[in-house]
Amino acid sequence: MKVERCMKQAFAIIGKEGSTQEGDGFIQRLWKEANSHFHEVAELAQRDSNGMIVGIWGAMSDFSHSFRPWEDGFSKGLYLAGVECPMDSKAPEGWTKWVIPGYEYVYTENDGHDTFSRMIAYLKENQLNLAGAAHEFTCPKTGKEYLYFPIKRL
């Protein structure tokens, strides 16, 4: 597993919010809803100089919206399935905007069902502490998914 580090300043995501309290499969349902209504937020998406969307995020937070890790062994919390947007964007009706604080992250490609647990083990082995909730990032250019773990708030 290749682990890299990066710094990312605070950024905004507009998406569909759900909770583990909605039961199994809630994340898949959120993505289905977000994707089927993407046209409602497409013009808000942050884009690079070539017009490419810069990021698709599955952001996570504790129930207080404080961006702390999910509770009870990472089994209970909130999830936002969405797209990175400019900070001043306003979420249309039916959508939710989160502003993720700036962090230093360690991240790796999500290459299997055990990637999250392997990264938690990596953090322990390297004496790194989670400074917030982990996030899923899909790179629009490659289609690859990564898991981002915040280790220091900026």
C-alpha positions in Angstrom: 0.0 0.0 0.0 1.5 3.3 -1.1 0.7 6.1 1.4 1.3 9.7 0.4 0.9 13.1 2.2 -0.6 16.3 1.2 -2.0 19.6 2.5 -5.4 20.8 1.5 -6.8 24.1 2.5 -10.5 24.3 3.6 -12.9 23.5 0.8 -16.6 23.2 0.1 -18.6 20.2 -1.0 -22.2 20.4 -2.2 -24.0 17.0 -2.1 -26.6 14.7 -0.6 -26.3 14.1 3.1 -27.3 11.0 4.9 -26.6 9.1 8.1 -25.7 5.6 9.3 -29.1 5.7 11.1 -30.7 5.2 7.7 -29.4 1.6 7.7 -27.4 -0.5 5.4 -26.8 0.8 1.9 -27.5 4.4 2.7 -24.2 5.5 1.1 -25.1 3.8 -2.2 -28.5 5.4 -2.1 -27.0 8.8 -1.5 -24.7 8.4 -4.5 -27.6 7.2 -6.7 -29.6 10.3 -5.7 -26.6 12.7 -6.2 -25.7 11.2 -9.5 -29.2 11.2 -10.9 -29.7 14.9 -9.9 -26.1 16.1 -10.7 -27.4 18.4 -13.4 -28.8 20.6 -10.5 -25.3 21.3 -9.2 -23.1 20.8 -12.3 -22.6 24.5 -12.9 -21.4 24.9 -9.3 -18.7 22.3 -9.5 -15.1 23.6 -9.0 -13.2 23.1 -12.3 -9.5 23.2 -13.3 -8.1 25.3 -16.1 -9.2 22.6 -18.6 -12.8 22.7 -17.4 -12.4 19.3 -15.6 -14.2 18.9 -12.3 -11.5 18.9 -9.5 -13.1 16.4 -7.2 -15.9 14.1 -6.2 -16.0 13.5 -2.5 -17.7 11.2 -0.1 -17.1 13.3 3.0 -17.7 12.1 6.5 -18.4 13.7 9.9 -19.6 12.8 13.3 -23.2 13.6 14.1 -22.4 17.1 15.4 -21.1 18.2 11.9 -17.7 18.9 13.6 -15.8 16.7 11.1 -14.6 14.4 13.9 -14.3 10.7 13.1 -17.3 8.5 13.0 -18.2 7.1 16.4 -18.3 3.5 17.8 -15.4 2.1 15.9 -16.1 4.2 12.8 -19.6 2.7 12.5 -21.9 5.8 13.2 -21.9 9.2 11.5 -22.8 11.4 8.6 -21.9 11.1 5.0 -22.1 13.7 2.2 -22.0 12.4 -1.4 -21.0 15.4 -3.6 -18.8 17.6 -5.7 -16.2 20.1 -4.7 -17.4 23.7 -5.3 -16.1 27.2 -4.8 -16.4 28.3 -1.1 -19.0 31.0 -1.9 -21.4 28.5 -3.6 -24.9 28.2 -2.3 -26.5 24.7 -2.1 -29.7 24.5 -4.2 -32.8 23.2 -2.4 -32.5 19.6 -1.5 -28.7 19.7 -1.4 -26.3 20.3 1.5 -23.1 22.3 1.7 -20.2 21.3 4.0 -17.0 23.3 4.4 -14.3 20.9 5.2 -11.5 22.4 7.4 -8.0 22.5 6.0 -5.8 19.5 7.0 -2.6 17.7 6.4 -3.7 14.3 5.1 -2.2 10.9 4.5 -4.0 9.1 1.7 -3.9 6.0 -0.4 -5.8 4.5 -3.3 -8.9 2.6 -2.1 -8.0 -0.7 -3.6 -10.2 -3.1 -1.6 -12.7 -3.5 1.2 -9.9 -3.6 3.8 -8.2 -0.3 2.8 -9.7 1.7 5.6 -8.6 -0.8 8.3 -5.1 -1.1 6.8 -4.9 2.7 6.9 -6.0 2.8 10.6 -3.2 0.2 11.3 -0.8 2.4 9.3 -1.7 5.4 11.4 -1.1 3.4 14.6 2.2 1.9 13.4 3.5 5.4 12.5 2.2 7.1 15.6 -0.1 9.3 13.7 -3.5 10.4 15.2 -6.6 11.2 13.3 -7.3 14.9 13.5 -10.8 14.6 11.9 -13.0 12.3 9.8 -11.7 10.3 6.8 -13.0 11.2 3.4 -13.3 9.4 0.0 -12.0 11.2 -3.0 -12.6 10.2 -6.6 -10.3 11.8 -9.1 -12.4 12.8 -12.2 -9.3 12.5 -14.4 -8.5 8.9 -13.6 -11.7 7.6 -12.0 -9.5 6.2 -9.1 -10.8 6.4 -5.6 -8.6 7.4 -2.6 -9.1 7.5 1.1 -7.9 10.6 2.9 -7.1 10.6 6.6 -6.5 14.0 8.3 -3.6 14.0 10.6 -3.2 17.7 11.4 -5.5 20.7 11.2 -4.1 23.6 9.3 
